[in-house]
Each structure stands twice: as structure tokens, then as C-alpha cells.
Amino acid sequence: MKIVQTVMETVARFAPDREADPLLHAGSYIGQRISRVDGNLKVSGGARFSAEFDLERLAHAAIVCSTIAKGKVASIDVSGALAAPGVSAVMTHLNAPRMKAPSLVDEGSPKSFAASNLPIMQDDRISWNGQPVAVVAAATLEQAEHAASLVRVLYEQDTAQVSFDELKAEAIPPSDIMGEPAELSIGDADTALANADVVVDHVYRTPPYNHNAIEPHATIASWDDDHHLTVFDSTQTVSGYRYALAEIFGLAEDRVRVVALFVGGGFGGKAGLWQNTVLCAAAAKMLKRPVKLALSREQVFRVVGGRTIAEQRVALGSRRNGELTALLHTGITATTTHARYAEQCTFPARHLYAAEHLFVGQKVVNLDSVANTWMRAPGESIGTFALESAIDELAHQLQIDPIEIRRINEPTTDPSQGSKFSSRHLNEAYERGAVRFGWSGRHAEPRAQRDRHWLIGQGVATAYYPVYRFPGKARVRISADGTALVQVAANEMGMGTATAQIQHAAERLGLPIDRVSLQYGDSDLPDSPMAGGSCQTVSIAASVQAAIEKAHRRLLELAGKDGGSPLAGATYEQVVAHAGGLVRGDNPNRGATYTAILKSAGQDCVEAEASARSPRELMKYSAGSYGAQFCEVRVNEESGETRISRWLGSFDCGRVINPTTVISQLRGGIIMGIGMALMEETLFDERKGRIMNPSLAEYHVPVHLDVPQIDIIYNDIPDEHTPLGAHGVGEIGITGAAAAIANAVFNATGKRVRHLPIRIEDLL
Ligand code: MOS
């Protein structure tokens, strides 16, 4: 696997550049503020989410979760539950259908998307506090929940490893981090640090965080017979769930259908397959009728993992003029033996600064807990908190402006890969941001600005998230009535995927936007990558581009058979899509509409399915989204309360396809960053391994009053190497956000807080 990758990277590095996407600067629809195509459906209640499909004979399920972290189910008494009104079955490890344990991402198959590789309700073993041990199915939800409360479980407890602090001394490097080495060393960072003029060397701590999408995870599963499974599920990974379910139930992939038309937010918590989906399908198989399993808010905390706890060290050595001579960023995160996921907290340090000597390294400890998982910029969000706090500390120590120190250390080639950047304009983002925010009005000295008992301060931090593009397919049908339909399995969880791809397809087809529709959210449609890793827009764009190219080539063939057609004899390279058809590039008056071509060929439509070209641009170049987060806080000197009073995010994320949806993504990320910095924290009882605050009453997320007006600006410079010139925008908003807040709090109060969340008691 590694060897193949290296060979491919070498080939890619020397391969000639592919021509830039012809739509790089097209702007009929791309770049326009277009309202979400599914907006009306959503606000009028017409959009159906996974729990809202009504199937005949639908049974409602409720789960029972373990109350110990490790051990065995000694006995389980379901008689009370079975006798309760409306109950049709109780499923436990004693009677659940036999199922294969799923494989993790890239373990066995790159197609698998399970968050954990534990067998699901197949034996008496307990691996975390909250693991489902029984599923009760009844006629109504209330009956199922009541009966679930009557299930009596006795456990044999083993000693569980649930304390990160107790285990961290034994942390070991993971085999890899998302395919990259866990450790990377350039030069001799330790020696350079020891010899540096100025040194900043600190440890930063962040707590575990949990997923709280507005829509809790929900599934409806139904079997046609024992060999055809249909699942309505709130997943981010339509095609990946189909593969994982096929693997678990021993079915061919085409016997499983996963439907996820609308998803109420995911953020990574619905990317990996969790036990609830599988248990719903298993219960439906056992009952031979459709079953709905919708997790409660508390159960999302129990059954679905979140972001790891982390401890990171950042050590910076610099010259008096601010040039970094040494950058060391190391981190310990927690995972489980059944997830083996190390959040990539050192990734930003691999790409952001031109330090002469660089060392990054990560280690993990294994806890007996629910599997940790992706959560919006999984490693980059906590990684930038540590790194960007440390850069601010260095700037303060050197008495250099925090923006200036970043400019001084801006690299010209990627610091860890040596490759060119595909498109990087971080300095411009800072410059434009500084003007808009009024950075020059800031006082470098802490505690210099106040408004009665409110101390005021401003901070900046760099945002960073890599560009990913994954393989996928798309199908396009161009009809004689002048309409087009694009089909992809991918889903829409609120970020604007459907709108952006309709804009894209209309532009590439030269059709009015209201003549183009997109069908999505169904694994029976052509395979797409997950809605994750901020990859969806460019990934789908590449597959739609390929499908449209194929359809255009077919249309040209048809036109070529008609000697009278103005397109006869034209090659694909000689035509462009324009005004509802194809025209010659050198003479827009010589062409034919799709309708004319199809009618003269006697066809209703032309249809083409194609795979995206391989993402060679990402092997050749270092590609990322960048940004500058500007934040102003007011800290109440008497109460210690921190309020965010102003925010500006200035981003460099390639071409912006739709300002409305892009700005919303970036704002959403920043709001999640505010939660991470000031409110959110999973409280983990280290005696029992149980989450103590599994509700939105106790796990605080930002509410409207916590969030100021967030201004967003962006460079909008197309990346010549990516489809549409675009980069991802889903995750970058959260990166740098917590550091910008901590840096602003320091500027306001003179207090440097190196842990999250920043609390009232830290500032009193
Ligand atoms: Mo994102 S954390 O890849 O959904």
C-alpha cells in the first residue's frame, strides 16, 4: 500500500500539469449567491429526515446501554420487558442474528466506514460504558422506552482503563495518522531549540468533546426478504454505509440500499458507522418487519464517539528578528483498541511555518471507551489551538506583531513535503483581514483597553485545513426537452452540496439553472465519497465534470452523423457548452442545442456515467485552505465572564462557488470553535468511564446570545489545480478559532490560558 502510494506520488510529481478547469473563471452561476435548492422544502417541513419515513407495520425500538466500562454481561432478564404492553421482541447477544464484525476504514477494504471493529451484540463482552446490551421493539416509542427500562442486567466487572492521565506516560506512536507517518523530523529540532535566542515551550490541554448535531442519529431498516436490506439513515457516508452493512450481514453490496436524502448536521459524527444503525437492521431482520431506532440525545453521547482528550507540547525557538529556527509539536491523544484513530493534531505544524528545524510526533493511549471519531477538523482544531497559541506567546515575548511574525515565517514551499503549494495566499488573507478588522487599533500590551469593568482584547490565529479529493462517480442525463439530471449517491446534510452541484452542472452544460436538477442521497445512485474531510464539493465536481464530458462526446458523435449539423466534423476540444447546447469555440454562432441534436438523432436523451480523474494534483502539490481568524473579547473583571464582541474570518479557500452557503459553512465552523473554547466539554467520570453530562442542559453549546455578528471575507483566488478552482470550506472555520479567543483573552487580561474550555475561574 505504502509502496504503491510512493510510486504514484513520484509519477504525479513529474507528470505535466493538466490544463486548468475551463470553468475556473466562469461566472454565470458559479460564484453567485444562489439560495439553497432544498431551502423551501426544509422550512416548510417537506424535507423528510431519516426518522420521518412511515413504513407499514413499523416497530419502534429503544436500546439499553451498559452501565459499566469493561467486563461481561453475567445475566440479562428480559421477562419484564417482554411482558410489557406492545412489546414484540427483545434482542440481546443471546438471540441477535449472527453478524460479522465490521472492518475499520482502510483495514481490509478502503470502502469500509465503521467507526469501531467490535462485533455488534454478538457476545457478552462489554467494551465501554454505554455500549448497547439490548434492543426492545414495540408498537410505539413510549412502549419501547418503558419496556427498555424493565430490562435487568447483571455484570461481571473487570478493571477498566479510563484515565488518560494515568496512562499517558505509556503512550505509543500509532502505526500512521491518516496514511501519514506519526513522526516526522527535519534537521535537528532539539539542538536548534537549545541554541535558540528565544524559546517558548508549553503544554496545552483540551478535553474530550461530543457530537451534538441538531438531528440525533436515526435509522429505519426494512428487509424485503432475508437478502434485501433497505436502510433510511442519518449518515454522511451513503456509499460507505452500504458497503459496511453488506459486510456485516454477509450480503452482496447491491442487496443493500442506504437512503439519506436529508441529514440534520453531521460534523463527522455520522461519517463512521455506529452500532445503532446495525442494531436497527438486525432487529428488523429478527422481527421480519420494519424497525425504527432513533437515538435520544443522551444515547448519542453513549453510542456515538466524539473528539479525543489531548495533551500537546509546542516548543518554538527563534532568532530575535522572529525567524523560527525550531518548531516542535507533539501530542498525545486517546483512542481505543477497536477504533485506532489518532486525531491529526500535528498536521497544521507540518505545513504552516518555515522553521529551519521541524519535529512533529504523535502518540496515543488506549482507553476502554466508546470509539473516538472525526469531529469537524478532528486534529486541526485542537492542533491549531496549541500551535497558534504558542506563536502568539512567541510574538508577545519578541514584541513583534502577531501578524508580522506569521508573515516572517510564511514558507514558499511546503515545509514537510518540499512540494509547491497548489494555491496559498495566507498573507493576503491576513492583510485584508487586518484592514477590515481594524487591527492597527489594537494595543499590543495586555490590559490596555477597557470599558468600565470590561477588559477588551483582540487576538488572531491562523486557520488551516488540507484539501482532500476522493474518487467517485456521477451520471448525467441530458434530455431532448432541454433539461438535465445529475445523479450522485452523496447526501446533503445542510452544507449546500445540492445547490453547489446544480450551479456547477448548469454552468458546465450551458443550461439555465432551473433546467438542471440533482438526484442524491441514495446508494443506488453512482458511488460518491462521504460528506466529510471537506472533500465533497471538489470530489463531486470532478465526477460530474467527467460525466458531462462523456455526455458531450456522445452528443458530438450524434451531431457528426448529421452532415447538415453546424457541429459536423468538430472534435470535443473544438466545442464549448453554450446557450443550451454545444457551439464551436472559434464561432459561437455555429452550434446546435441539445434539443436539436437529440431530435435530429431521434433520441429522447443521452446518458453518461463516469468516474472522476484520479486526484493527482494532491500528490503533486501541497493543497490546503487557509485563513486568518480575528477575534475581540470582553472579559468582565469582576465576574470572569468572557464575551466574544467581534469576529472576522478572512479566508483563502480557492474559488468560492456560492457565497451564501460558503459563508454559512465558515460561520458555523467558527461558532463550533467558540463552543470549543468557552463552553463545551465532555465530563468523563474516571472511576466508571461514564460520561456525566450527556444532555444539552449540561453539555453547553453556544446559543444565539453567545455569538456576535461574524463577518466573513475571502480572497476568492481560484486554485488552478483543483476542479472549479475550489477548496473545501466545511472544516476550516473551526480551526484557529479557539486560539484566536485564547490570544484575545491574553491581550485583554494578561492571563495566558493553555487549556480549554477557558473558564470563569481561569480569569478571576
Ligand atoms: Mo468531517 S469531521 O470529516 O465530517
Residues whose N, C-alpha, C, O or C-beta is under 5 A from the ligand:
A	BS01	MOS	F267 G268 A271 W374 M375 R376 A377 P378 A531 G532 G533 S534
